[in-house]
Structures are given as structure tokens and as C-alpha cells.
Amino acid sequence: MSVPSEIASYFTPEETLLKNWSSKGWNIYATQFRVFLYKKGIFSKQVIEASYEHISSIEFQRKRPLGGLFCAITSFFGGFIFIYFDFEIRGYLPPFYFPLFLYLSLIFWIVGILSVVCFIFVAEEGFTFHIVGRSPITLPKELTEMVRFIREKRPQEVYMRKAVSQEPMQVKEIIEEAVMIPCEYCGDLMPQTSTFCPNCGAKRKT
């Protein structure tokens, strides 16, 4: 398994590559200590490093493509604009231009309808990684094997942390035994740490 130089430079001497996965531009490299999320574009690259114990949770999500809804709204609006132009400038153009705006409006409305259909029936699915100290990261759903591997590598302390934190706090009651001495005036017993006698109110001689 080959490792890019950008990732290999982060490895410690005792660190070795165990698994790697690739999907939709993401390349994931897992070692015995941590996982590297690597994505390289045309003009940029991104390297995210996270130890297994710092991955607080992994959740599966299904999201609707908001771009499809925006495209639908824009297409319907564009269709109405062309219809408006058709009525406003019909008398200023040659006759063969008349159906042009109508055809353009029909094309925009068809695109809008297709965008609505895609928004309703097409959903983006993926895994969202919650890593301590950074914003959530969404990875493709094809990386199911990687998610299973990371869940097995995470230490048991991560899963038990919440249970331990939710245990009721134990309050220890400390009972001190007071030494009693006789009052020098009335002879009644009083605590050794008291300054005044609780019976006669006389001040204790020091």
C-alpha cells in the first residue's frame, strides 16, 4: 500500500499503514494510532489527522440537495421573465422572433420541473465524522468498511466516558469526634474547640 509523501511525513518511526480507502476524491489512511483524511484538488489539498479516541461519534445522514431546489426556483423565475419579455417587446421584433422567448421559457420550466423531481427523489447519503476540536466532516457512504474499522479501533474508554460522567457523585460525610472538657466556672462539659461555655456563657481561659 503506497502512501503519498504528504501523509508519510506525518508518520512516526513506529507507525505503519494498516488500511486505506478511496471514494469520491477522498483518500483515507489508517494506522495503529490514528487516521488521515486526505483530499487533493486541482489547486488545493487537505489533510486531516485525528486519533481514534478524538473521534467522538460517527453518524449516517441523508440530505436533500439544496442546489436542486435553488436551480428549480431560478428556472421557474427565468421562465416567467422570458414570458414577460415576449409580451413587452413583441411589437418591436420581426415575426420570426415571436416564438423564441416562448421556447426559452418552456426550456426553463422543464429544467425547473426536473430540478424539483431531483430534490424530492434524490438524496445525498454519507457519514458525518465528529472530531474533537474541529467542525464535522462528511464522507461518502461507500466508505462503510472504513467506518466499521474505525469503530473497532476506538478504545473502550471513549464509549464508557459518557456513562462514567453520568454516574451520581458520591458525597462523603466526614464526622469528627469532639473532645469535651469541663467548664472552669460551672463545671458543665463543653467542646474543647469552643471559646464560650454553652451552659453559662463564660469565656474559656486560655
TITI-160405 format. One record per atom (N, C-alpha, C): chain; x negated, y negated, z negated; atom name. Coordinates in Angstrom, 2 decimals. Atoms other than C-alpha are relative to their C-alpha. Layout:
BEGIN
A	X	Y	Z	CA
...
//
This chain:
BEGIN
A	-0.84	1.19	0.00	N
A	0.00	0.00	0.00	CA
A	-0.88	-1.24	0.00	C
A	0.82	1.20	-0.11	N
A	-1.60	-3.24	1.15	CA
A	0.66	-1.15	-0.74	C
A	-0.47	1.15	0.76	N
A	-1.30	-6.37	-0.95	CA
A	-0.58	-1.26	0.62	C
A	0.54	1.25	-0.55	N
A	-1.61	-9.90	0.51	CA
A	-1.01	-0.62	-0.96	C
A	1.03	0.62	0.83	N
A	-4.59	-11.88	-0.71	CA
A	0.60	-0.99	-1.00	C
A	-0.65	0.94	0.92	N
A	-2.20	-14.45	-2.26	CA
A	0.47	0.70	-1.27	C
A	-0.47	-0.75	1.16	N
A	-0.87	-11.71	-4.57	CA
A	-1.16	0.68	-0.71	C
A	1.13	-0.72	0.60	N
A	-4.09	-9.75	-5.11	CA
A	-0.85	-0.90	-0.88	C
A	0.81	0.92	0.82	N
A	-5.78	-12.87	-6.52	CA
A	0.55	-0.15	-1.41	C
A	-0.59	0.10	1.33	N
A	-3.37	-12.75	-9.48	CA
A	-0.24	1.27	-0.83	C
A	0.15	-1.26	0.71	N
A	-4.19	-9.13	-10.39	CA
A	-1.17	-0.07	-1.00	C
A	1.08	-0.17	0.96	N
A	-6.24	-8.40	-13.49	CA
A	-0.79	1.25	0.37	C
A	0.81	-1.18	-0.39	N
A	-9.06	-5.80	-13.27	CA
A	0.68	1.33	-0.25	C
A	-0.65	-1.27	0.32	N
A	-6.92	-3.10	-14.90	CA
A	1.39	0.13	0.61	C
A	-1.34	0.01	-0.59	N
A	-3.80	-3.94	-12.87	CA
A	-0.01	0.66	1.37	C
A	-0.11	-0.70	-1.28	N
A	-2.73	-1.71	-9.96	CA
A	1.43	-0.11	0.53	C
A	-1.32	0.08	-0.64	N
A	0.14	-1.80	-7.50	CA
A	0.69	1.36	-0.10	C
A	-0.78	-1.22	0.13	N
A	2.87	0.76	-8.22	CA
A	1.04	0.15	1.11	C
A	-1.06	-0.05	-1.01	N
A	5.68	-0.11	-5.80	CA
A	0.04	-1.33	0.74	C
A	-0.29	1.24	-0.72	N
A	6.53	-2.64	-3.13	CA
A	1.22	0.20	0.88	C
A	-1.23	-0.02	-0.79	N
A	9.74	-3.50	-1.28	CA
A	0.05	-1.26	0.86	C
A	-0.15	1.14	-0.90	N
A	10.68	-5.83	1.58	CA
A	1.43	-0.06	0.52	C
A	-1.34	0.19	-0.54	N
A	14.02	-7.29	2.69	CA
A	0.27	-1.48	0.22	C
A	-0.45	1.34	-0.37	N
A	15.13	-10.46	4.50	CA
A	-1.00	-1.08	-0.42	C
A	1.02	1.00	0.29	N
A	11.85	-12.32	4.12	CA
A	-0.63	0.11	-1.37	C
A	0.55	-0.17	1.34	N
A	11.26	-11.27	0.52	CA
A	-0.90	1.23	-0.04	C
A	0.90	-1.11	0.25	N
A	8.31	-9.05	-0.41	CA
A	-0.25	0.08	-1.50	C
A	0.10	-0.17	1.44	N
A	8.25	-7.66	-3.93	CA
A	-1.08	1.04	-0.30	C
A	1.10	-0.87	0.40	N
A	5.17	-6.10	-5.54	CA
A	0.07	0.21	-1.50	C
A	-0.14	-0.33	1.41	N
A	5.43	-4.29	-8.87	CA
A	-1.26	0.72	-0.49	C
A	1.13	-0.64	0.66	N
A	2.51	-3.40	-11.15	CA
A	0.48	0.60	-1.32	C
A	-0.39	-0.57	1.28	N
A	2.44	-1.72	-14.54	CA
A	0.31	-1.06	-1.04	C
A	-0.23	1.07	0.97	N
A	2.67	-5.13	-16.25	CA
A	1.05	-1.01	0.43	C
A	-0.88	1.07	-0.47	N
A	4.73	-7.45	-14.05	CA
A	0.43	0.24	1.43	C
A	-0.51	-0.08	-1.36	N
A	6.49	-8.07	-10.76	CA
A	-0.25	-1.34	0.68	C
A	0.26	1.19	-0.80	N
A	5.62	-10.54	-8.00	CA
A	1.05	-0.08	1.11	C
A	-0.96	0.28	-1.06	N
A	8.29	-12.05	-5.73	CA
A	-0.66	-0.95	0.98	C
A	0.79	0.75	-0.99	N
A	6.68	-13.30	-2.53	CA
A	0.85	-0.24	1.24	C
A	-0.73	0.37	-1.20	N
A	8.34	-15.18	0.32	CA
A	-0.81	-1.01	0.78	C
A	0.83	0.85	-0.83	N
A	6.44	-16.74	3.19	CA
A	0.79	-0.45	1.22	C
A	-0.66	0.56	-1.16	N
A	7.95	-19.08	5.75	CA
A	-1.00	-0.50	1.03	C
A	0.87	0.52	-1.04	N
A	6.55	-20.88	8.76	CA
A	-0.95	-1.06	-0.55	C
A	0.81	1.10	0.53	N
A	5.33	-23.90	6.83	CA
A	-0.17	0.07	-1.51	C
A	0.07	-0.05	1.45	N
A	5.61	-22.76	3.22	CA
A	-0.07	1.45	-0.47	C
A	0.01	-1.31	0.64	N
A	5.17	-19.84	0.86	CA
A	0.34	-0.16	-1.47	C
A	-0.44	0.04	1.38	N
A	6.50	-18.99	-2.57	CA
A	-0.42	1.29	-0.70	C
A	0.42	-1.14	0.80	N
A	5.00	-16.71	-5.21	CA
A	0.57	-0.17	-1.41	C
A	-0.62	0.04	1.32	N
A	7.00	-15.98	-8.37	CA
A	-0.50	1.21	-0.79	C
A	0.56	-1.05	0.85	N
A	5.37	-13.98	-11.15	CA
A	0.82	0.09	-1.28	C
A	-0.78	-0.17	1.22	N
A	7.33	-12.51	-14.06	CA
A	-0.33	1.35	-0.62	C
A	0.18	-1.26	0.72	N
A	6.52	-9.91	-16.68	CA
A	1.36	0.64	-0.21	C
A	-1.27	-0.72	0.12	N
A	9.18	-7.25	-17.22	CA
A	0.80	-0.48	-1.20	C
A	-0.73	0.42	1.19	N
A	10.03	-8.49	-20.70	CA
A	0.58	-1.40	0.13	C
A	-0.52	1.33	-0.22	N
A	10.66	-12.02	-19.37	CA
A	1.19	-0.01	0.95	C
A	-1.22	-0.11	-0.83	N
A	13.40	-10.79	-17.00	CA
A	1.15	0.28	-0.96	C
A	-1.04	-0.14	1.03	N
A	16.34	-11.41	-19.31	CA
A	1.20	0.81	0.47	C
A	-1.15	-0.75	-0.51	N
A	19.06	-9.98	-17.05	CA
A	-0.02	0.02	1.52	C
A	-0.17	-0.13	-1.45	N
A	19.89	-8.82	-13.52	CA
A	1.47	0.25	0.26	C
A	-1.43	-0.15	-0.26	N
A	23.41	-9.24	-12.17	CA
A	0.26	0.05	1.51	C
A	-0.41	-0.11	-1.40	N
A	25.12	-8.32	-8.92	CA
A	1.09	-1.02	0.26	C
A	-0.96	1.05	-0.31	N
A	27.03	-11.15	-7.24	CA
A	0.48	0.12	1.45	C
A	-0.57	0.09	-1.36	N
A	29.31	-11.55	-4.23	CA
A	0.50	-1.43	0.17	C
A	-0.33	1.40	-0.20	N
A	29.54	-15.13	-2.93	CA
A	0.56	-0.23	1.39	C
A	-0.54	0.42	-1.29	N
A	31.59	-16.71	-0.17	CA
A	-0.95	-1.01	0.64	C
A	0.90	0.96	-0.67	N
A	29.52	-18.58	2.46	CA
A	0.65	-1.37	0.11	C
A	-0.55	1.34	-0.04	N
A	30.27	-22.24	1.82	CA
A	-0.29	-0.70	1.33	C
A	0.28	0.57	-1.31	N
A	28.63	-23.07	5.14	CA
A	1.12	0.25	1.00	C
A	-1.12	-0.31	-0.88	N
A	31.51	-21.33	6.92	CA
A	1.19	-0.91	-0.25	C
A	-1.10	0.91	0.32	N
A	34.07	-23.46	5.08	CA
A	-0.30	-1.40	0.51	C
A	0.38	1.33	-0.51	N
A	32.16	-26.64	5.93	CA
A	0.11	-0.05	1.52	C
A	-0.10	-0.04	-1.47	N
A	31.96	-25.58	9.59	CA
A	1.45	-0.04	0.45	C
A	-1.42	-0.01	-0.36	N
A	35.72	-24.94	9.66	CA
A	0.60	-1.40	-0.12	C
A	-0.55	1.36	0.19	N
A	36.57	-28.37	8.25	CA
A	-0.53	-0.94	1.07	C
A	0.58	0.87	-1.02	N
A	34.17	-30.09	10.64	CA
A	0.59	0.28	1.38	C
A	-0.54	-0.35	-1.32	N
A	35.52	-28.18	13.65	CA
A	1.43	-0.49	0.17	C
A	-1.39	0.49	-0.10	N
A	39.18	-29.00	12.90	CA
A	0.03	-1.52	0.12	C
A	0.06	1.47	-0.09	N
A	38.29	-32.64	12.35	CA
A	-0.46	-0.44	1.39	C
A	0.46	0.32	-1.34	N
A	36.35	-32.72	15.63	CA
A	1.07	0.22	1.06	C
A	-1.09	-0.24	-0.95	N
A	39.31	-31.20	17.48	CA
A	1.02	-1.13	0.03	C
A	-0.94	1.11	0.07	N
A	41.63	-33.95	16.25	CA
A	-0.60	-1.28	0.58	C
A	0.66	1.18	-0.56	N
A	39.08	-36.60	17.22	CA
A	0.08	0.02	1.53	C
A	-0.07	-0.08	-1.45	N
A	39.00	-35.36	20.83	CA
A	1.42	-0.20	0.52	C
A	-1.39	0.23	-0.39	N
A	42.81	-35.30	20.99	CA
A	0.31	-1.51	-0.06	C
A	-0.21	1.45	0.15	N
A	42.81	-38.91	19.75	CA
A	-0.63	-0.75	1.19	C
A	0.65	0.64	-1.14	N
A	40.29	-39.92	22.44	CA
A	0.78	0.25	1.29	C
A	-0.75	-0.33	-1.22	N
A	42.41	-38.16	25.07	CA
A	1.17	-0.95	0.20	C
A	-1.14	0.91	-0.11	N
A	45.41	-40.37	24.28	CA
A	-0.44	-1.45	0.13	C
A	0.41	1.40	0.02	N
A	43.43	-43.56	23.78	CA
A	-0.62	-0.47	1.32	C
A	0.72	0.46	-1.20	N
A	41.30	-43.64	26.95	CA
A	0.48	0.72	1.26	C
A	-0.50	-0.71	-1.17	N
A	43.47	-41.62	29.32	CA
A	0.16	-0.94	1.19	C
A	-0.23	0.92	-1.12	N
A	44.30	-44.68	31.39	CA
A	-1.26	-0.62	0.56	C
A	1.24	0.62	-0.46	N
A	40.66	-45.73	31.78	CA
A	-0.94	0.97	0.73	C
A	0.86	-1.00	-0.64	N
A	39.22	-42.49	33.22	CA
A	0.68	0.58	1.23	C
A	-0.61	-0.67	-1.17	N
A	39.72	-40.70	36.56	CA
A	0.83	1.20	-0.45	C
A	-0.91	-1.09	0.39	N
A	42.40	-37.98	36.56	CA
A	-0.73	1.30	-0.33	C
A	0.64	-1.29	0.27	N
A	39.90	-35.09	36.62	CA
A	-0.65	0.05	-1.38	C
A	0.54	0.00	1.36	N
A	38.67	-36.19	33.15	CA
A	1.07	0.31	-1.05	C
A	-1.09	-0.13	0.97	N
A	42.09	-35.74	31.54	CA
A	-0.10	1.29	-0.83	C
A	0.01	-1.22	0.83	N
A	41.79	-32.06	30.52	CA
A	-1.31	0.21	-0.77	C
A	1.30	-0.23	0.64	N
A	38.17	-32.47	29.35	CA
A	0.11	-0.04	-1.52	C
A	-0.09	0.13	1.45	N
A	38.99	-33.70	25.85	CA
A	0.92	1.06	-0.59	C
A	-0.89	-1.05	0.48	N
A	41.81	-31.18	25.54	CA
A	-0.76	1.33	-0.13	C
A	0.78	-1.22	0.07	N
A	39.44	-28.31	26.34	CA
A	-1.01	-0.04	-1.15	C
A	0.96	0.13	1.11	N
A	36.85	-29.63	23.88	CA
A	0.69	0.17	-1.35	C
A	-0.73	-0.15	1.25	N
A	39.47	-29.88	21.14	CA
A	0.38	1.45	-0.24	C
A	-0.34	-1.41	0.14	N
A	40.58	-26.30	21.82	CA
A	-1.23	0.82	-0.44	C
A	1.23	-0.70	0.38	N
A	36.97	-25.09	21.57	CA
A	-0.32	-0.23	-1.48	C
A	0.28	0.31	1.41	N
A	36.50	-26.88	18.24	CA
A	0.98	0.71	-0.92	C
A	-0.98	-0.67	0.85	N
A	39.74	-25.41	16.86	CA
A	-0.25	1.50	-0.05	C
A	0.32	-1.44	0.02	N
A	38.75	-21.89	17.91	CA
A	-1.18	0.27	-0.92	C
A	1.14	-0.16	0.90	N
A	35.41	-22.33	16.16	CA
A	0.44	-0.16	-1.45	C
A	-0.49	0.19	1.36	N
A	37.24	-23.61	13.09	CA
A	0.75	1.22	-0.52	C
A	-0.74	-1.20	0.41	N
A	39.57	-20.59	13.03	CA
A	-0.95	1.15	-0.29	C
A	0.98	-1.07	0.24	N
A	36.63	-18.19	13.35	CA
A	-0.78	-0.25	-1.29	C
A	0.72	0.32	1.23	N
A	34.84	-20.01	10.53	CA
A	0.85	0.32	-1.23	C
A	-0.89	-0.34	1.11	N
A	37.88	-19.62	8.27	CA
A	0.06	1.51	-0.21	C
A	-0.02	-1.46	0.10	N
A	38.04	-15.91	9.06	CA
A	-1.28	0.52	-0.64	C
A	1.27	-0.43	0.60	N
A	34.36	-15.51	8.23	CA
A	-0.06	-0.35	-1.48	C
A	0.01	0.38	1.41	N
A	34.81	-17.41	4.97	CA
A	0.86	0.94	-0.84	C
A	-0.91	-0.85	0.77	N
A	37.69	-15.13	3.93	CA
A	-0.51	1.43	-0.09	C
A	0.31	-1.43	-0.05	N
A	36.38	-11.73	5.00	CA
A	-1.48	0.33	-0.13	C
A	1.44	-0.27	0.09	N
A	32.59	-12.13	4.92	CA
A	-0.52	-0.60	-1.29	C
A	0.56	0.45	1.27	N
A	30.82	-12.37	1.57	CA
A	-1.47	0.37	-0.07	C
A	1.42	-0.25	0.19	N
A	27.14	-12.63	0.72	CA
A	-0.20	0.73	-1.33	C
A	0.23	-0.79	1.19	N
A	26.07	-9.96	-1.75	CA
A	-1.49	0.04	-0.32	C
A	1.40	-0.04	0.40	N
A	22.87	-9.86	-3.74	CA
A	-0.15	0.10	-1.50	C
A	0.33	-0.11	1.42	N
A	21.14	-9.55	-7.09	CA
A	-0.59	-1.33	-0.47	C
A	0.51	1.23	0.59	N
A	20.53	-12.59	-9.28	CA
A	-0.88	0.35	-1.19	C
A	0.97	-0.24	1.06	N
A	17.42	-12.44	-11.46	CA
A	-0.03	-1.22	-0.92	C
A	0.12	1.06	0.99	N
A	17.42	-14.47	-14.66	CA
A	-1.33	0.20	-0.73	C
A	1.35	-0.08	0.57	N
A	13.81	-15.11	-15.69	CA
A	-0.16	-1.13	-1.00	C
A	0.19	0.99	1.06	N
A	12.89	-16.92	-18.88	CA
A	-0.89	-1.13	0.51	C
A	0.79	1.16	-0.35	N
A	11.69	-20.44	-18.17	CA
A	0.14	-0.50	1.42	C
A	-0.18	0.48	-1.35	N
A	12.91	-20.84	-14.58	CA
A	1.45	0.25	0.44	C
A	-1.37	-0.13	-0.50	N
A	16.11	-21.10	-12.54	CA
A	0.23	1.38	0.60	C
A	-0.30	-1.33	-0.55	N
A	17.90	-17.93	-11.34	CA
A	-0.45	0.15	1.45	C
A	0.47	-0.32	-1.35	N
A	16.64	-16.22	-8.17	CA
A	0.92	1.07	0.57	C
A	-0.90	-0.96	-0.65	N
A	18.97	-14.41	-5.73	CA
A	-0.77	0.77	1.06	C
A	0.68	-0.88	-0.94	N
A	17.58	-11.43	-3.81	CA
A	1.03	0.84	0.75	C
A	-0.96	-0.78	-0.80	N
A	19.23	-9.31	-1.07	CA
A	0.45	1.27	-0.71	C
A	-0.57	-1.20	0.62	N
A	21.45	-6.39	-2.03	CA
A	-0.72	1.27	0.42	C
A	0.73	-1.19	-0.44	N
A	19.20	-3.99	-0.09	CA
A	-1.11	0.41	-0.97	C
A	1.07	-0.29	0.95	N
A	16.73	-4.13	-2.99	CA
A	0.52	0.72	-1.24	C
A	-0.57	-0.74	1.13	N
A	18.78	-1.78	-5.17	CA
A	-1.04	0.88	-0.68	C
A	1.04	-0.85	0.58	N
A	15.83	0.58	-5.66	CA
A	-0.95	-0.81	-0.87	C
A	0.88	0.86	0.80	N
A	13.69	-2.30	-6.90	CA
A	0.66	-0.37	-1.33	C
A	-0.73	0.34	1.22	N
A	16.37	-3.32	-9.42	CA
A	-0.02	1.17	-0.97	C
A	0.04	-1.19	0.85	N
A	16.50	0.25	-10.73	CA
A	-1.38	0.19	-0.61	C
A	1.37	-0.16	0.49	N
A	12.72	0.36	-11.05	CA
A	-0.30	-1.00	-1.12	C
A	0.27	1.04	1.00	N
A	12.55	-2.94	-12.97	CA
A	0.76	0.29	-1.29	C
A	-0.78	-0.31	1.21	N
A	15.31	-1.86	-15.35	CA
A	-0.64	1.13	-0.79	C
A	0.67	-1.09	0.70	N
A	13.37	1.30	-16.15	CA
A	-1.31	-0.47	-0.64	C
A	1.27	0.48	0.53	N
A	10.14	-0.65	-16.73	CA
A	0.17	-0.95	-1.17	C
A	-0.19	0.97	1.08	N
A	11.64	-3.21	-19.07	CA
A	-0.04	0.71	-1.34	C
A	0.10	-0.65	1.31	N
A	10.78	-2.38	-22.70	CA
A	1.32	0.00	-0.74	C
A	-1.23	-0.13	0.75	N
A	13.46	-1.30	-25.10	CA
A	0.25	-1.19	-0.91	C
A	-0.19	1.15	0.87	N
A	12.84	-4.36	-27.25	CA
A	0.86	-1.07	0.65	C
A	-0.79	1.00	-0.70	N
A	14.44	-6.52	-24.54	CA
A	1.48	0.31	-0.16	C
A	-1.41	-0.36	0.12	N
A	17.70	-4.56	-24.74	CA
A	0.47	-0.10	-1.44	C
A	-0.38	0.00	1.41	N
A	17.64	-4.45	-28.56	CA
A	-0.07	-1.39	-0.62	C
A	0.21	1.33	0.58	N
A	16.82	-8.15	-29.04	CA
A	1.32	-0.64	-0.42	C
A	-1.28	0.61	0.32	N
A	20.42	-9.31	-28.93	CA
A	0.68	0.71	-1.18	C
A	-0.62	-0.74	1.10	N
A	21.61	-6.53	-31.23	CA
A	-0.64	-0.36	-1.34	C
A	0.69	0.36	1.24	N
A	18.98	-7.41	-33.80	CA
A	0.36	-1.41	-0.43	C
A	-0.31	1.39	0.34	N
A	19.74	-11.12	-33.59	CA
A	1.42	-0.16	-0.51	C
A	-1.38	0.09	0.43	N
A	23.44	-10.41	-34.21	CA
A	0.26	0.68	-1.34	C
A	-0.17	-0.64	1.30	N
A	22.86	-8.45	-37.42	CA
A	0.18	-1.07	-1.08	C
A	-0.20	0.99	1.06	N
A	24.16	-10.26	-40.52	CA
A	-1.26	-0.19	-0.84	C
A	1.18	0.31	0.80	N
A	21.46	-11.98	-42.52	CA
A	0.21	0.49	-1.43	C
A	-0.07	-0.51	1.36	N
A	20.76	-10.29	-45.81	CA
A	-0.53	-1.06	-0.96	C
A	0.37	1.00	1.01	N
A	20.70	-12.71	-48.73	CA
A	-0.38	0.73	-1.28	C
A	0.49	-0.63	1.22	N
A	18.63	-11.57	-51.66	CA
A	0.26	-0.92	-1.18	C
A	-0.29	0.75	1.22	N
A	19.79	-12.68	-55.06	CA
A	-1.10	0.27	-1.02	C
A	1.10	-0.12	0.95	N
A	16.93	-13.34	-57.46	CA
A	0.50	-0.42	-1.37	C
A	-0.45	0.25	1.36	N
A	17.80	-13.10	-61.12	CA
A	-1.21	-0.06	-0.92	C
A	1.11	0.18	0.92	N
A	15.31	-14.47	-63.58	CA
A	0.50	0.14	-1.45	C
A	-0.34	-0.19	1.41	N
A	15.41	-13.41	-67.21	CA
A	-0.61	-1.13	-0.82	C
A	0.47	1.13	0.78	N
A	15.20	-16.46	-69.51	CA
A	-0.42	0.45	-1.40	C
A	0.49	-0.28	1.36	N
A	13.20	-16.30	-72.75	CA
A	0.68	-0.97	-0.96	C
A	-0.75	0.80	0.97	N
A	15.27	-17.53	-75.73	CA
A	-0.86	-0.24	-1.24	C
A	0.73	0.37	1.22	N
A	13.72	-19.38	-78.69	CA
A	0.98	-0.71	-0.94	C
A	-0.90	0.69	0.94	N
A	15.38	-20.76	-81.92	CA
A	-0.26	-1.49	-0.01	C
A	0.11	1.45	0.11	N
A	16.11	-24.46	-82.20	CA
A	-0.63	-0.36	-1.34	C
A	0.71	0.38	1.22	N
A	13.90	-26.17	-84.77	CA
A	0.90	-0.78	-0.97	C
A	-0.88	0.80	0.85	N
A	16.91	-28.17	-86.12	CA
A	1.20	0.81	-0.48	C
A	-1.20	-0.75	0.39	N
A	19.99	-25.93	-86.05	CA
A	-0.21	1.49	-0.05	C
A	0.30	-1.42	0.00	N
A	18.39	-22.52	-85.56	CA
A	0.69	0.81	1.07	C
A	-0.67	-0.72	-1.08	N
A	20.61	-21.64	-82.60	CA
A	-1.00	0.31	1.12	C
A	0.90	-0.39	-1.09	N
A	18.96	-19.84	-79.66	CA
A	0.21	-0.92	1.20	C
A	-0.02	0.84	-1.19	N
A	18.08	-21.94	-76.62	CA
A	-1.04	0.52	0.99	C
A	1.02	-0.43	-0.98	N
A	16.22	-21.18	-73.34	CA
A	-1.32	-0.72	-0.22	C
A	1.33	0.56	0.24	N
A	12.51	-21.74	-73.55	CA
A	-0.29	-1.18	0.93	C
A	0.24	1.06	-0.98	N
A	12.64	-23.99	-70.47	CA
A	0.86	-1.23	-0.25	C
A	-0.89	1.13	0.26	N
A	15.34	-26.29	-71.96	CA
A	-0.72	-1.07	-0.81	C
A	0.57	1.12	0.75	N
A	14.38	-29.73	-73.22	CA
A	0.87	-0.36	-1.19	C
A	-0.92	0.31	1.07	N
A	17.51	-30.24	-75.37	CA
A	0.73	1.26	-0.41	C
A	-0.75	-1.16	0.51	N
A	19.36	-27.74	-77.55	CA
A	1.42	-0.09	0.48	C
A	-1.39	0.05	-0.47	N
A	22.73	-26.83	-76.02	CA
A	1.01	-0.03	-1.15	C
A	-0.95	-0.05	1.13	N
A	24.25	-26.48	-79.54	CA
A	0.07	-1.37	-0.72	C
A	0.02	1.26	0.76	N
A	23.13	-29.59	-81.46	CA
A	-0.45	-1.19	0.82	C
A	0.44	1.08	-0.86	N
A	21.67	-31.66	-78.66	CA
A	-1.32	-0.61	-0.37	C
A	1.28	0.56	0.44	N
A	18.39	-32.26	-80.43	CA
A	-1.06	0.30	1.07	C
A	1.08	-0.17	-0.96	N
A	15.31	-32.74	-78.31	CA
A	-1.04	0.94	-0.54	C
A	1.00	-1.00	0.42	N
A	12.84	-29.92	-78.41	CA
A	-1.34	-0.69	-0.19	C
A	1.33	0.53	0.24	N
A	9.47	-30.74	-79.93	CA
A	-1.00	0.68	0.90	C
A	1.01	-0.57	-0.87	N
A	6.59	-30.25	-77.57	CA
A	-1.34	0.17	-0.74	C
//
